[in-house]
Amino acid sequence: MILFHNGKNLSSKFSHFSPRSVILQKLIMHNWKDGTINDVYDLSDYKEKWGHLYNMFHRIDIHEQLQIKAKALGVKIVVDHKAIDVDCINRTVTFDTGTKICADLIIGADGVRSTVRSLIGIAAKTTQSTSACYRCIIPTLRVKQLGLKDFAPNNAIEFWGGFGIHKIVLAPCCAGEIVSFYCFYPASYNDQSEEGWNFSVTPSMLSERFPDLDPDLLAIFKHCEDIKLWKLVIHEPYPYWVKGCVALLGDAAHPMLPDQSQGACMAIEDAAALGIIFSAEYWGNKIHTVEHGLKMYEMLRKSRATRVQEASARARENLNERIGWSSQRNHGNQQNATTKLTIDEINTYDMKKHLDNLLN
């Protein structure tokens, strides 16, 4: 739950935002069984093309930096308060602690199983994905100590499979100190009773899911840490994100499958949109009420986030739909070319220009 008051301008740029990241240089596509390289998408000219480096973060590092920046801006962070009621008319939030507060603007950023979403009348329509995912990590120091294959120096997101349900995604993070894995397999192997991402798994369970996989990866899987089962659910786009002074943000507004690696990026874009809309440039000039600002927020964000959400679902079983690869694989089909989400579309988006067009 994030609360903004009109008196606070939280649109400052993250001028000192520098968590420990890996600057990605390429995407690599491997043969499933022996790991030979089938294709490479070069990212070395990323900054030259789009003006910024391509950073890969571990979620812990980016959470820490967001917290540091929020505190520097004077934000008060209070934990262990679950919202149980939101009053859009009186602008109040009631928590399970019995505390009730008033705010000019209320943002529900409470994740895929959002309470705020249901409190503003949205019933999520979902279907079980045919896929489930194991997430795990291994320190690169451990890889070296064991004499296993070290992928971290590649500075790349690497893929095995991806055409059908089975797919392995490898990504270095934490300045190359950790390698993370996303390992997709048929959901039919699991109990489908609950949506979630925090179910513990053993290394042997991980390895057994992929008996014919590249031996270099199977050797690493035997020593992976923090292995969690992520049960994937597909959410239909919600009919609205805003009710009065209340708006949804991030997974609460547009939960998506992880296959475009854009979930957190879209949440940050949502926050940036609010920062622009309620900045001194727009507030009191082109935006005159919280309700007006939130209507513009939904118009600004919903179409783009929904497009990414739909593209993520397509990429679940077709790696050619994944940004980067999608730019190379239109196969001369013009209709296919216009529906695919590309890395150019993601990176050339001008949010401020989009907002100005809507307001004009």
N, C-alpha and C positions, 0 to 999 in steps of 0.2 A: 504494500500500500504506500503510495507516494502522495503527499499533500502539498499543493502550491497555494500561496496566497498572493493576491494581486500586488501587494507591496514589494514582493521579492522578484527580482529579475534574475532568473537562473540560466540565461542563455549565453553566458560567457563561454568562450571556446576553451577546450582542454589544452591550454598552452604548454603545460608541463606534463602532459599525459604520455608517459613512457614506460609502460610495464615491460617485463622481460618477454620479448617476442622472438619468433624466428621469421626472418625476411624470406618469403618463399621465392624460389627461382624457377620452378617448373612443376608441371603435373606429369606423373609417370604412370603408364598403363602396363601391367605385368600379365604374363601368362599365368593362369590359375595354378597349374600343376608343378611347374618348374621355376617360375619366377623370372623367366627371360623377359626382356623389355620389348613390348609390342609397339609402343608409341610414346612420344614425349611432346608436351605442349610447353613451349618456352615462355617463361615469365620474366626473363632477365631485363626486358625493356619496359616493365610495368610502370615504373615511375615516369619514364619518358613519354609513354602513351597517355597516362591518366593522371599524372601529377602527384601520385602518392605511392609509397611502398606497399607491398602486399604482406601484411603482418599476420602471423598465426599466433594466437594467444592460448594459454591454458586458462580455463574459466576462473581458477583461483586467483591468478595474477590480475586479470581484468577486474574481478570483483574487488580486489584490494585497492586497485587504483581508482575505481569509481567511488569507493568509500572515502578514500583520502581526499579526492576532489570535492565530494559533497560536503565533507566537514570543513574544507577550506572555504567553501561558499557560504558557510554558516548554517547548513542544514542540520537539524536535530534528528538523529536516528534513534528510534525506540523499537525494541524487538519484543517478541513474545506477546503481541497484541493481534488477535485474529478478529477481523471485521465480521460482525454478525448481523449488522443492519446498516443500510445507507438510506438517508432521507434526502431525495433530490430537491424537495421543496424548501426544507429548512436548512439544507446544506450541512447535515450532521452525519457523523459516522459513530456507530456504537461498537465497542469492542467486547470480547468475551471476558475481559477483566472488570467490566462494568463502567469503564471510562467512556465518556461521550465527548467528542470534540466538534467544533465548527470550522469549516474551511470554505473559502471562496470557490475553490476548484478541487475536485476529488478525482484521483487517477487510480484505477484498479490495475496494478501491475503484478497480480498475484498468481500468474502462471496458468498452465494448461487446465487445471481443475479450479479455475477462478471462482471464488465466492462472490466477488463483486459482480461478475458477469450474470450470475443467477439472480442477484438482488435487483438488477435493473431489467429483469424480465426476459433474458435470453436463455433458451434451452438448447444446449449443444446437441447437434445431430451428428452422430459418429458411427463409423464402421470399423471393425477390427482390420488392421493391416494383415496381409498375407505374410508379412515379415516381422521378425523380432531381431533384436540387436544386443550383442554383448559389447560393453565398453570396458576397456582396461588400459593400463599404462605399464611401462617398465623404464627404470632409470637407465640412461645410456652408459653410465659407469658400470652398472650390473651387466649389461650386454657385453662390454669389453672384458670384464673380469671372467665371464663365462666363455669367452672366445666365440660368441655368436656374431651373426652378421649385423653390422652397425649401419642403419639406414639414415641416422641423424645428419651426417655430413651432406646428404643430397639436398637438404633444404627444400624438400618437395612434399606435396601430397601425393601419395602413391596408392594405386588401386590394383586389386586382384579381382577378377570376375566383374560383376556389375551388369551383366546381360542376363536377366533372370533374377531370382530372389537372392542367390548367394553373392555376397560382395564383401571384401575386406578393404578398409580405408586406413592407411597409416599416415600419421601427421606428427612431425616433431614440434615441441613447444618448450616453454620455460628456458629460452635461450639455448635450446638444443640439449638440455639436461634430461629431458623426458621424451619418450616416444609414446604416442597414444594410438589406440586402435579402436575402430568401429567395425564390428563383425556381424554381418547380416545373414540370416538363415531363415528357413520356413517357420512361421509362428505356430504351425500345427504341432511342433515338437513340445510346446509349452501348455501349461494351464492358462487359459485365456480369461480368467475370472476378473482380472483387475488391470486397469491402465496404470502405468508407472515406469520408473527408470532406476529404482534403487533396490533391486533384489540381488542378493549376494550369490556368487557363483565360484566354483573351484576351478583351478587351472585344468584339471582333467576333463571337466565338463566342457570347457572352452575348446580344448583340442579335439574332443570326440565329435564335435559338431562338423568338423572339416577334415575328414580322414584323408582326402586326396589332395590337400592343399600343398603349396610350395613348402618343402621341408625346412627351409630357413625360417619361415614364419612359425611353423609348428614347434620348432625348437625354442623359439622365443616365448611362445604361448605357455610353455611348461613353467616359466618363471615370472609370468606377468603378475601384477599386483592390482588391488582395488577393482576386481572384476565384478561388474554389475550387469544384470539383465535389464534391458530397456524394452518394455512392451509397447509397441507402436500402434497408435490409433489414428485414423484419418477423420478430421473434423471438416464438415462442410462449412463454407464461409458463412459467418453470422449475418443476419439481416441488418444489423446496425451495431455501432460501437459506443454510441453516446446517448445519454438520457439526461437532459437538463444540465446540471453542473458536474455530471459524472461521465468519465470516459475510460475506456479500456486501452491498455498498452501492452505490446509484446505478445507473449503466448496467451495471455488472457483474451486478446483481440483476434489473433490469427495464428493459432498453433499449426505448425507445419512439420512434415517429415524432415529428417536431417540431411537429405541427400543433395541439397544445394549448399549446405554449410552457411545458410543465410538467416537462421532463426534469431540469433543474437544481433546480427547486423540490422535486421528489420526493426527490432526493439529499440536499438540506438537511433535509427532513423526516426522512429515515432517520437522519441524524447527530443530529438533535434527539431522536429516539426513544432512541438509545443514551445520549445525555446524561442523559435523564430516568431511564431504567432503572438506570443505574449511578451515579446521584446519591446523596447522603447520605440523602435521603428514602426511597429504595427499597432501596438496597444494605444487606444485613444485617438488613433489616426484613421486606420482602416478597420480595426477591430474595436468594437465599443462595449461589448458585454462578454462575459465568460461563455454564455450559451452560444453566441455568434462565433467566438473563437473555436469552440469545440465542434461546431458544425463544419467550419472550414478545415479543422484537423481531420475529421472523418473523410471529407471530400478529397483532401490532399493525400491521405495515406491508404485508404481502403482499396482503391483500384491497384496500386502498386504492390501492396502486401499480398493481396489476393492473387495477383499474377505470379508472384514468387511462390506462394503457397501451392498453387496448381502445378507449377513447374517442378516443385520439389516432389510432388506425388508422381509425376511422370518419370522423374529421374530415379525413382526407387528401383525400378527394374530395367532401366535403359541408361547406361552411362553416357551415351551420346547426347542425352538431354541435360547433362551437367554443365554449368557455365564453364567456359574454357573449351572443353571438348565440343560443346554445342556450336561454337563459332566455326568449327572446322567441318561439321558433318550435316550440312543441309542437303547434300546429294542432288543439287540442282532442282529441288522441289520448292517452288516459290511459296506455296502455302505452308509447307513445313518450315521454311525460313522465317516467315513472319510470326509463327506461333512459338517458336523456340525462344526461351530466355537466353540471352547471350551475355558474356562478360562485358561487352561494350555497353549494352543497355543498363546494366547494373552500375557501371562506373562513370557513365556520362550524364547520369541523372542530375538535374539542377532543381533542387527542392524549392529554392527561393523563387526561381523563375516560374515554376509550376504554381506556387501560391499566388504570385502576382497575376498570372493568367486567370486563375479562378476568381480573384477579387475584382479584376477588371471586366 
